[in-house]
Protein backbone atom coordinates (compact mmCIF):
# COMPACT_ATOMS: atom_id res chain seq x y z
CA UNK A 1 0.00 0.00 0.00
CA UNK A 2 2.81 2.41 0.87
CA UNK A 3 4.56 1.58 -2.40
CA UNK A 4 1.35 2.27 -4.32
CA UNK A 5 1.00 5.65 -2.65
CA UNK A 6 4.60 6.64 -3.46
CA UNK A 7 4.11 5.58 -7.08
CA UNK A 8 1.00 7.77 -7.33
CA UNK A 9 2.95 10.75 -5.96
CA UNK A 10 5.70 10.23 -8.53
CA UNK A 11 3.15 10.10 -11.33
CA UNK A 12 1.53 13.27 -10.06
CA UNK A 13 4.86 15.13 -9.91
CA UNK A 14 5.70 13.99 -13.46
CA UNK A 15 2.33 15.21 -14.68
CA UNK A 16 2.77 18.63 -13.05
CA UNK A 17 6.26 19.00 -14.54
CA UNK A 18 5.03 17.99 -17.98
CA UNK A 19 2.04 20.33 -17.78
CA UNK A 20 4.11 23.40 -16.89
CA UNK A 21 6.69 22.51 -19.54
CA UNK A 22 3.90 22.37 -22.13
CA UNK A 23 2.26 25.69 -21.32
CA UNK A 24 5.48 27.59 -20.57
CA UNK A 25 6.19 30.31 -23.11
CA UNK A 26 9.37 30.18 -25.14
CA UNK A 27 11.95 32.85 -25.56
CA UNK A 28 11.29 35.65 -28.01
CA UNK A 29 12.58 35.25 -31.56
CA UNK A 30 15.36 37.57 -32.73
CA UNK A 31 14.41 39.70 -35.74
CA UNK A 32 16.04 41.89 -38.36
CA UNK A 33 14.27 44.30 -40.75
CA UNK A 34 14.55 43.92 -44.53
CA UNK A 35 14.05 46.73 -47.07
CA UNK A 36 13.81 45.87 -50.77
CA UNK A 37 13.36 48.19 -53.73
CA UNK A 38 13.78 47.80 -57.47
CA UNK A 39 14.13 49.90 -60.59
CA UNK A 40 12.15 47.34 -62.61
CA UNK A 41 9.44 46.27 -60.19
CA UNK A 42 8.86 43.63 -57.51
CA UNK A 43 5.94 41.22 -57.06
CA UNK A 44 3.32 42.73 -54.77
CA UNK A 45 3.34 41.70 -51.14
CA UNK A 46 0.60 42.45 -48.65
CA UNK A 47 1.66 44.62 -45.73
CA UNK A 48 2.31 42.36 -42.71
CA UNK A 49 0.03 42.77 -39.73
CA UNK A 50 1.31 44.52 -36.63
CA UNK A 51 3.55 42.18 -34.65
CA UNK A 52 3.86 39.64 -37.48
CA UNK A 53 7.28 37.98 -37.78
CA UNK A 54 8.12 36.91 -41.32
CA UNK A 55 9.59 33.41 -41.41
CA UNK A 56 12.49 32.30 -43.59
CA UNK A 57 10.11 30.04 -45.53
CA UNK A 58 7.89 33.02 -46.37
CA UNK A 59 10.92 35.04 -47.49
CA UNK A 60 12.14 32.11 -49.59
CA UNK A 61 8.77 31.85 -51.34
CA UNK A 62 8.75 35.58 -52.06
CA UNK A 63 12.32 35.56 -53.42
CA UNK A 64 11.34 32.67 -55.68
CA UNK A 65 8.58 34.79 -57.23
CA UNK A 66 10.84 37.86 -57.44
CA UNK A 67 13.82 36.12 -59.03
CA UNK A 68 12.06 33.20 -60.63
CA UNK A 69 13.25 33.71 -64.20
CA UNK A 70 15.64 35.85 -66.22
CA UNK A 71 18.89 37.51 -65.13
CA UNK A 72 18.87 39.93 -62.20
CA UNK A 73 21.38 42.31 -60.68
CA UNK A 74 20.98 42.38 -56.91
CA UNK A 75 22.67 44.80 -54.50
CA UNK A 76 22.90 43.43 -50.96
CA UNK A 77 23.70 46.13 -48.38
CA UNK A 78 24.61 43.94 -45.40
CA UNK A 79 25.14 45.85 -42.16
CA UNK A 80 26.88 44.26 -39.16
CA UNK A 81 23.80 44.89 -36.97
CA UNK A 82 20.37 46.32 -37.75
CA UNK A 83 17.01 46.53 -35.98
CA UNK A 84 13.74 48.33 -36.52
CA UNK A 85 14.64 50.62 -33.63
CA UNK A 86 17.51 52.04 -35.69
CA UNK A 87 14.99 53.57 -38.08
CA UNK A 88 12.71 54.67 -35.25
CA UNK A 89 15.42 56.45 -33.26
CA UNK A 90 17.58 57.82 -36.07
CA UNK A 91 15.10 58.04 -38.95
CA UNK A 92 13.97 61.54 -38.10
CA UNK A 93 10.91 63.27 -39.45
CA UNK A 94 9.91 62.00 -42.87
CA UNK A 95 11.21 64.32 -45.58
CA UNK A 96 13.55 66.25 -43.27
CA UNK A 97 16.99 65.21 -44.52
CA UNK A 98 18.81 67.30 -41.92
CA UNK A 99 17.22 65.37 -39.05
CA UNK A 100 17.28 61.88 -40.60
CA UNK A 101 20.26 59.54 -40.76
CA UNK A 102 18.84 57.91 -43.92
CA UNK A 103 18.16 60.65 -46.52
CA UNK A 104 19.53 58.65 -49.47
CA UNK A 105 17.67 55.52 -48.42
CA UNK A 106 14.40 57.43 -48.13
CA UNK A 107 14.94 59.00 -51.57
CA UNK A 108 15.67 55.58 -53.10
CA UNK A 109 12.49 54.08 -51.63
CA UNK A 110 10.36 56.99 -52.86
CA UNK A 111 11.78 56.98 -56.39
CA UNK A 112 11.85 53.17 -56.82
CA UNK A 113 9.44 51.46 -59.18
CA UNK A 114 8.27 49.33 -56.25
CA UNK A 115 9.44 48.53 -52.74
CA UNK A 116 8.78 45.92 -50.04
CA UNK A 117 9.26 46.40 -46.30
CA UNK A 118 9.55 43.54 -43.81
CA UNK A 119 9.85 45.14 -40.34
CA UNK A 120 10.55 41.80 -38.62
CA UNK A 121 12.27 38.87 -40.33
CA UNK A 122 13.01 35.81 -38.24
CA UNK A 123 16.77 35.82 -37.66
CA UNK A 124 18.31 32.35 -37.79
CA UNK A 125 21.94 33.03 -38.66
CA UNK A 126 24.39 35.68 -39.80
CA UNK A 127 24.44 34.50 -43.42
CA UNK A 128 20.83 33.36 -43.92
CA UNK A 129 19.70 36.01 -46.41
CA UNK A 130 23.01 35.92 -48.28
CA UNK A 131 22.62 32.15 -48.69
CA UNK A 132 19.03 32.54 -49.91
CA UNK A 133 20.06 35.06 -52.57
CA UNK A 134 22.92 32.83 -53.69
CA UNK A 135 20.53 29.91 -54.10
CA UNK A 136 17.92 31.92 -56.00
CA UNK A 137 20.37 33.67 -58.34
CA UNK A 138 22.79 30.75 -58.73
CA UNK A 139 25.88 32.97 -58.42
CA UNK A 140 28.51 33.77 -55.80
CA UNK A 141 28.59 37.26 -54.24
CA UNK A 142 31.08 39.86 -55.43
CA UNK A 143 32.32 42.16 -52.64
CA UNK A 144 32.39 45.76 -53.95
CA UNK A 145 32.20 49.38 -52.84
CA UNK A 146 31.38 52.61 -54.68
CA UNK A 147 34.95 53.08 -55.97
CA UNK A 148 35.48 49.54 -57.25
CA UNK A 149 31.96 49.35 -58.69
CA UNK A 150 32.67 52.28 -61.01
CA UNK A 151 35.44 50.22 -62.64
CA UNK A 152 33.54 46.92 -62.76
CA UNK A 153 31.88 45.86 -66.00
CA UNK A 154 28.45 44.38 -65.27
CA UNK A 155 27.11 41.77 -67.70
CA UNK A 156 23.35 42.31 -67.89
CA UNK A 157 22.75 38.96 -69.63
CA UNK A 158 23.58 37.00 -66.46
CA UNK A 159 22.62 37.35 -62.80
CA UNK A 160 24.91 39.37 -60.52
CA UNK A 161 25.03 39.49 -56.72
CA UNK A 162 26.95 42.54 -55.49
CA UNK A 163 27.72 42.57 -51.75
CA UNK A 164 28.38 45.83 -49.89
CA UNK A 165 29.35 45.38 -46.23
CA UNK A 166 28.43 48.20 -43.83
CA UNK A 167 29.72 48.70 -40.25
CA UNK A 168 27.67 49.40 -37.15
CA UNK A 169 28.15 51.54 -34.07
CA UNK A 170 31.41 50.70 -32.32
CA UNK A 171 31.01 53.30 -29.59
CA UNK A 172 34.65 54.38 -29.84
CA UNK A 173 34.94 57.34 -32.21
CA UNK A 174 31.49 58.08 -33.69
CA UNK A 175 27.92 58.05 -32.48
CA UNK A 176 25.43 55.56 -33.91
CA UNK A 177 23.70 58.30 -35.87
CA UNK A 178 26.96 59.36 -37.52
CA UNK A 179 27.83 55.75 -38.44
CA UNK A 180 24.38 55.14 -39.93
CA UNK A 181 24.58 58.44 -41.84
CA UNK A 182 27.96 57.38 -43.29
CA UNK A 183 26.42 54.05 -44.33
CA UNK A 184 23.59 55.94 -45.98
CA UNK A 185 26.14 57.95 -47.96
CA UNK A 186 27.69 54.68 -49.16
CA UNK A 187 24.26 53.45 -50.26
CA UNK A 188 23.67 56.69 -52.17
CA UNK A 189 27.07 56.53 -53.90
CA UNK A 190 26.58 52.89 -54.97
CA UNK A 191 23.12 53.61 -56.39
CA UNK A 192 24.47 56.65 -58.25
CA UNK A 193 27.21 54.56 -59.88
CA UNK A 194 24.72 51.86 -60.89
CA UNK A 195 22.30 54.39 -62.38
CA UNK A 196 25.16 55.92 -64.36
CA UNK A 197 25.84 52.48 -65.85
CA UNK A 198 22.12 52.23 -66.74
CA UNK A 199 21.82 48.79 -65.15
CA UNK A 200 18.41 47.71 -63.76
CA UNK A 201 18.78 46.46 -60.21
CA UNK A 202 17.07 45.19 -57.07
CA UNK A 203 18.50 46.42 -53.76
CA UNK A 204 18.22 44.72 -50.35
CA UNK A 205 19.17 46.42 -47.08
CA UNK A 206 19.31 44.27 -43.92
CA UNK A 207 21.62 43.24 -41.07
CA UNK A 208 23.81 40.29 -40.17
CA UNK A 209 22.22 40.21 -36.73
CA UNK A 210 19.81 42.31 -34.62
CA UNK A 211 20.95 45.34 -32.68
CA UNK A 212 19.61 46.98 -29.56
CA UNK A 213 19.42 50.75 -29.91
CA UNK A 214 20.13 52.74 -26.75
CA UNK A 215 19.48 56.44 -27.01
CA UNK A 216 22.55 58.54 -26.25
CA UNK A 217 22.41 61.27 -23.66
CA UNK A 218 23.44 63.91 -26.19
CA UNK A 219 20.42 63.06 -28.36
CA UNK A 220 17.85 62.68 -25.58
CA UNK A 221 16.44 66.18 -26.13
CA UNK A 222 16.09 65.81 -29.90
CA UNK A 223 12.66 64.89 -31.31
CA UNK A 224 12.62 61.29 -32.46
CA UNK A 225 10.00 61.83 -35.18
CA UNK A 226 8.44 59.14 -37.32
CA UNK A 227 10.01 55.85 -38.24
CA UNK A 228 11.37 55.25 -41.72
CA UNK A 229 9.41 52.00 -41.83
CA UNK A 230 6.24 53.97 -41.13
CA UNK A 231 7.16 56.65 -43.65
CA UNK A 232 7.23 54.30 -46.61
CA UNK A 233 3.75 52.91 -45.96
CA UNK A 234 1.46 53.96 -48.80
CA UNK A 235 -1.57 56.14 -48.17
CA UNK A 236 -5.02 54.60 -48.48
CA UNK A 237 -6.36 55.11 -52.00
CA UNK A 238 -10.04 55.86 -52.68
CA UNK A 239 -12.05 53.11 -54.40
CA UNK A 240 -12.90 53.16 -58.10
CA UNK A 241 -16.61 53.97 -58.55
CA UNK A 242 -18.68 53.79 -61.75
CA UNK A 243 -21.90 55.79 -61.77
CA UNK A 244 -24.80 54.47 -63.82
CA UNK A 245 -28.03 56.20 -64.74
CA UNK A 246 -29.39 55.83 -61.20
CA UNK A 247 -26.18 56.51 -59.27
CA UNK A 248 -23.17 54.44 -58.17
CA UNK A 249 -23.50 50.81 -59.32
CA UNK A 250 -19.95 49.34 -59.43
CA UNK A 251 -17.15 49.76 -56.89
CA UNK A 252 -13.62 48.30 -56.82
CA UNK A 253 -10.63 48.67 -54.51
CA UNK A 254 -7.28 46.87 -54.34
CA UNK A 255 -3.97 47.56 -52.72
CA UNK A 256 -2.24 46.24 -55.86
CA UNK A 257 -3.59 45.51 -59.35
CA UNK A 258 -0.46 43.96 -60.78
CA UNK A 259 -0.17 42.55 -64.31
CA UNK A 260 2.70 40.90 -66.17
CA UNK A 261 2.68 40.58 -69.96
CA UNK A 262 5.00 37.54 -70.01
CA UNK A 263 6.31 34.91 -67.63
CA UNK A 264 9.62 36.80 -67.27
CA UNK A 265 8.43 40.42 -67.60
CA UNK A 266 8.39 42.83 -64.67
CA UNK A 267 5.16 43.42 -62.77
CA UNK A 268 3.18 46.59 -63.50
CA UNK A 269 1.04 47.92 -60.64
CA UNK A 270 -2.03 49.51 -62.21
CA UNK A 271 -3.38 50.57 -58.80
CA UNK A 272 -0.80 53.37 -58.79
CA UNK A 273 -2.36 54.83 -61.98
CA UNK A 274 -5.68 56.63 -62.51
CA UNK A 275 -7.89 54.97 -65.15
CA UNK A 276 -10.85 56.13 -67.21
CA UNK A 277 -14.04 54.06 -67.11
CA UNK A 278 -15.09 54.32 -70.75
CA UNK A 279 -17.00 51.20 -71.79
CA UNK A 280 -18.33 50.35 -68.33
CA UNK A 281 -22.01 49.46 -67.92
CA UNK A 282 -24.43 48.16 -65.32
CA UNK A 283 -28.02 46.95 -65.16
CA UNK A 284 -30.12 44.64 -63.00
CA UNK A 285 -28.50 41.42 -64.28
CA UNK A 286 -25.04 42.30 -65.67
CA UNK A 287 -22.23 44.69 -64.78
CA UNK A 288 -18.98 45.42 -66.54
CA UNK A 289 -16.19 47.59 -65.17
CA UNK A 290 -13.61 48.69 -67.77
CA UNK A 291 -10.40 50.34 -66.55
CA UNK A 292 -8.51 52.16 -69.33
CA UNK A 293 -4.97 53.27 -68.42
CA UNK A 294 -2.75 55.81 -70.17
CA UNK A 295 -0.06 53.15 -70.59
CA UNK A 296 -2.28 51.40 -73.16
CA UNK A 297 -3.46 48.61 -70.82
CA UNK A 298 -7.17 47.88 -70.37
CA UNK A 299 -8.54 45.72 -67.55
CA UNK A 300 -12.18 44.58 -67.67
CA UNK A 301 -14.29 42.86 -64.98
CA UNK A 302 -17.51 41.13 -66.11
CA UNK A 303 -20.09 40.27 -63.43
CA UNK A 304 -23.59 38.84 -63.44
CA UNK A 305 -26.29 38.01 -60.92
CA UNK A 306 -29.07 35.43 -60.89
CA UNK A 307 -31.67 34.01 -58.53
CA UNK A 308 -30.98 30.64 -56.87
CA UNK A 309 -34.03 28.78 -55.62
CA UNK A 310 -32.14 26.70 -53.06
CA UNK A 311 -31.02 29.76 -51.08
CA UNK A 312 -34.02 31.87 -52.17
CA UNK A 313 -31.84 34.88 -52.91
CA UNK A 314 -29.81 36.55 -55.67
CA UNK A 315 -26.07 35.88 -55.94
CA UNK A 316 -23.49 37.66 -58.08
CA UNK A 317 -20.36 36.12 -59.62
CA UNK A 318 -17.22 37.53 -61.22
CA UNK A 319 -17.46 35.68 -64.54
CA UNK A 320 -14.29 36.83 -66.29
CA UNK A 321 -11.41 39.29 -66.31
CA UNK A 322 -9.93 40.51 -69.60
CA UNK A 323 -6.51 42.09 -70.03
CA UNK A 324 -5.75 44.02 -73.24
CA UNK A 325 -2.43 45.51 -74.33
CA UNK A 326 -1.12 46.56 -77.76
CA UNK A 327 -4.10 45.04 -79.55
CA UNK A 328 -3.72 41.65 -77.81
CA UNK A 329 -6.26 40.20 -75.36
CA UNK A 330 -6.00 37.62 -72.60
CA UNK A 331 -9.10 36.24 -70.91
CA UNK A 332 -9.29 34.73 -67.42
CA UNK A 333 -12.36 32.89 -66.16
CA UNK A 334 -13.51 33.48 -62.60
CA UNK A 335 -13.69 30.27 -60.59
CA UNK A 336 -16.71 29.28 -58.52
CA UNK A 337 -15.02 30.75 -55.44
CA UNK A 338 -15.54 34.34 -56.61
CA UNK A 339 -19.16 34.90 -55.62
CA UNK A 340 -21.23 36.67 -52.97
CA UNK A 341 -24.86 37.56 -52.24
CA UNK A 342 -26.05 40.25 -54.64
CA UNK A 343 -26.38 42.82 -51.86
CA UNK A 344 -22.84 42.06 -50.54
CA UNK A 345 -19.35 42.82 -51.83
CA UNK A 346 -16.64 40.21 -52.48
CA UNK A 347 -13.25 40.47 -50.75
CA UNK A 348 -10.11 38.34 -50.95
CA UNK A 349 -6.56 38.98 -49.76
CA UNK A 350 -5.05 37.45 -52.89
CA UNK A 351 -6.64 36.90 -56.32
CA UNK A 352 -4.21 35.69 -58.96
CA UNK A 353 -3.94 33.50 -62.05
CA UNK A 354 -0.82 31.44 -61.29
CA UNK A 355 -0.75 30.16 -57.66
CA UNK A 356 -3.90 28.83 -55.95
CA UNK A 357 -5.57 30.55 -58.87
CA UNK A 358 -9.03 32.06 -58.48
CA UNK A 359 -8.70 33.39 -62.05
CA UNK A 360 -8.22 30.48 -64.46
CA UNK A 361 -6.54 31.28 -67.82
CA UNK A 362 -8.79 30.60 -70.79
CA UNK A 363 -7.24 27.71 -72.71
CA UNK A 364 -8.61 29.02 -76.00
CA UNK A 365 -6.54 32.19 -75.61
CA UNK A 366 -2.79 31.79 -76.13
CA UNK A 367 -1.90 35.03 -74.31
CA UNK A 368 -3.68 33.91 -71.12
CA UNK A 369 -1.13 31.16 -70.56
CA UNK A 370 1.76 33.68 -70.61
CA UNK A 371 0.20 36.78 -69.06
CA UNK A 372 -0.34 36.91 -65.30
CA UNK A 373 -2.62 38.77 -62.89
CA UNK A 374 -2.09 39.35 -59.18
CA UNK A 375 -4.57 41.40 -57.14
CA UNK A 376 -3.73 42.04 -53.46
CA UNK A 377 -6.42 42.94 -50.89
CA UNK A 378 -9.03 42.86 -53.65
CA UNK A 379 -12.66 43.95 -53.10
CA UNK A 380 -15.40 44.42 -55.71
CA UNK A 381 -19.16 44.97 -55.77
CA UNK A 382 -21.25 45.10 -58.94
CA UNK A 383 -24.80 45.17 -57.57
CA UNK A 384 -26.80 46.54 -54.65
CA UNK A 385 -24.72 49.59 -53.77
CA UNK A 386 -27.26 50.82 -51.26
CA UNK A 387 -24.63 52.78 -49.29
CA UNK A 388 -23.64 54.97 -52.23
CA UNK A 389 -19.87 55.41 -52.01
CA UNK A 390 -19.27 52.67 -49.41
CA UNK A 391 -18.93 48.93 -49.85
CA UNK A 392 -21.66 46.72 -48.43
CA UNK A 393 -20.87 43.88 -46.03
CA UNK A 394 -18.00 41.83 -47.48
CA UNK A 395 -18.18 38.10 -48.19
CA UNK A 396 -14.57 36.96 -47.77
CA UNK A 397 -12.96 34.15 -49.75
CA UNK A 398 -11.23 32.78 -46.64
CA UNK A 399 -13.09 30.11 -44.72
CA UNK A 400 -14.13 30.71 -41.12
CA UNK A 401 -12.03 27.86 -39.72
CA UNK A 402 -8.57 28.88 -40.83
CA UNK A 403 -5.40 26.93 -40.07
CA UNK A 404 -4.65 29.17 -37.08
CA UNK A 405 -8.11 28.58 -35.58
CA UNK A 406 -7.81 24.82 -35.98
CA UNK A 407 -4.36 24.87 -34.36
CA UNK A 408 -5.71 26.84 -31.42
CA UNK A 409 -8.70 24.52 -30.97
CA UNK A 410 -6.59 21.36 -31.13
CA UNK A 411 -3.99 22.77 -28.73
CA UNK A 412 -6.70 23.78 -26.25
CA UNK A 413 -8.29 20.33 -26.50
CA UNK A 414 -4.93 18.64 -25.86
CA UNK A 415 -4.27 20.77 -22.78
CA UNK A 416 -7.81 20.07 -21.52
CA UNK A 417 -7.32 16.32 -21.91
CA UNK A 418 -4.02 16.47 -20.02
CA UNK A 419 -5.67 18.44 -17.23
CA UNK A 420 -8.57 15.98 -16.98
CA UNK A 421 -6.13 13.05 -16.90
CA UNK A 422 -4.13 14.70 -14.09
CA UNK A 423 -7.31 15.44 -12.13
CA UNK A 424 -8.37 11.82 -12.55
CA UNK A 425 -5.00 10.63 -11.15
CA UNK A 426 -5.33 12.93 -8.14
CA UNK A 427 -8.80 11.57 -7.38
CA UNK A 428 -7.44 7.99 -7.46
CA UNK A 429 -4.95 8.64 -4.62
CA UNK A 430 -6.26 6.78 -1.49
CA UNK A 431 -5.08 6.87 2.14
CA UNK A 432 -3.95 3.54 3.67
CA UNK A 433 -6.38 2.06 6.21
CA UNK A 434 -3.63 0.06 8.06
CA UNK A 435 -0.10 1.08 9.05
CA UNK A 436 2.96 -0.92 10.11
CA UNK A 437 3.95 -0.69 13.80
CA UNK A 438 7.79 -0.55 13.98
CA UNK A 439 7.73 -1.80 17.63
CA UNK A 440 5.30 -4.61 17.07
CA UNK A 441 5.12 -7.58 14.78
CA UNK A 442 4.93 -6.84 11.11
CA UNK A 443 1.65 -7.11 9.27
CA UNK A 444 1.24 -10.43 7.62
CA UNK A 445 -0.81 -10.53 4.45
CA UNK A 446 -1.77 -14.10 3.68
CA UNK A 447 -1.81 -15.09 0.07
CA UNK A 448 -4.54 -17.29 -1.22
CA UNK A 449 -3.64 -20.15 -3.51
C-alpha positions, 0 to 999 in steps of 0.5 A: 500500500505504501509503495502504491502511494509513493508511485502515485505521488511520482506520477503526479509530480511527473504530470505537473512538470510535464504540464508546466513545460507544455504551457510555458512560453518560449523565448522571443525570436530575434528579428532583423528588418529587410528593405527591398526596392527595385528599378524594374518592379517587384511582385506585390506583397501584402503589408504584414500585420502589426507584430507579425514575424516573417519566417524564412520560408515566407521570405524564400517563397517571395524571393522565388517569385521575385527572381524566378526567371531571367537575369537579375542584378541584386545589390545586398547592403549587409550591415553588421547589426540592424534593428527596426529601432535604428529607423525609429530612433535615427530616422527623423521626421519623414522628408527632413533630410537634416534630421534623418540619418537615412536621406539617401535611403528614403529617396531611393524608396520613394523613387523606386518602381516598387518597394517591399518592407519587412519590419521583422524577419526571423533571424536564424543566422548571420548569413541566412539572407546571403545564402538565400540570394545565392541559391535563387540567383545561382551565383557567388557574391562579389564584394564591392564598394562605390569606388570599385563598382565604377570600374567593374563591368556588369554583364546584364545577360547574367545574374549578378550578386553585389555585396556591400558590407556596412559597419555598425556603431562601435562606440569608440569614435562616432555616435550611432547616428553618424555611423548610420549616416555614413552608411547611408552615404555609401548606399547613395554613392553605390546607387548613383554609380549603378544608375550611371551604368544604366543597369536595372537592379534590385537592392536589399538592405538588412543586417547580419544580426539584430541590434539593440538601440540605446538612445545617447544622452546627447540626443535625448532632447532631440525629437525622435520623429516618425520611423522610416518604416512607417514613412514608406507605408502607402496612403489609403487610396479611394475606391474606383466607382462607376456611376450608372443612370441611377447613381453608383453601381460598381465599386472596386478597390485593391492595394495592388492591381499587378499585371505581367505581360509575359512569364519573365516580364516585370510586374506593373502595378495599375493601382498606382495609376488613374484609369478612365471608365469608358466602356463600363455598364451596369443593369439589373442582371449584368455589370462590366467595369472597364479600366482604361490606363494611359499606358495602353493597358485595359482591364475589364471585370464582367459580373452577373447576378441570378436568382438561386431557388435553393437559397431563395436569394440573388447571388453575383459572380465575377465571370471573367477578367480581360486584359488588353495591351497593344491590340492583344487580349487575354481572358481569365475565367472566374472560378466558382469561389468568386461569388457573394450575395447580390447585396454584398461585396466580395473580398479576398486577400489574394486573387491571382492566375498562377498560384492557388488561382481564383482566375483560371486562364482561358485555354482558348486564348494563347496570351492567357497562358503567358500573361499573369494577374495578381490582385492584393487585398481585392474587393469588388461589388457590382450590384446593390450599392445601397450605401452609395460610395461605401462597400456593403458587407464583405463576403470573404474568400477565406473560410471561417475555420482557418489553419490558425483557428484549428491549431488553437482549438486542437492545442486547447483540446490537448491541454484540456485532456491532459488536465482531466487526466491529471485530475483523474489521477489525483482523485485515485490517490487513497489513504492507507487504512492500516499502518505498520507498527515498527515496535510490534510484529509486522503485518502479515498478508496471507496469500490465497492459492 
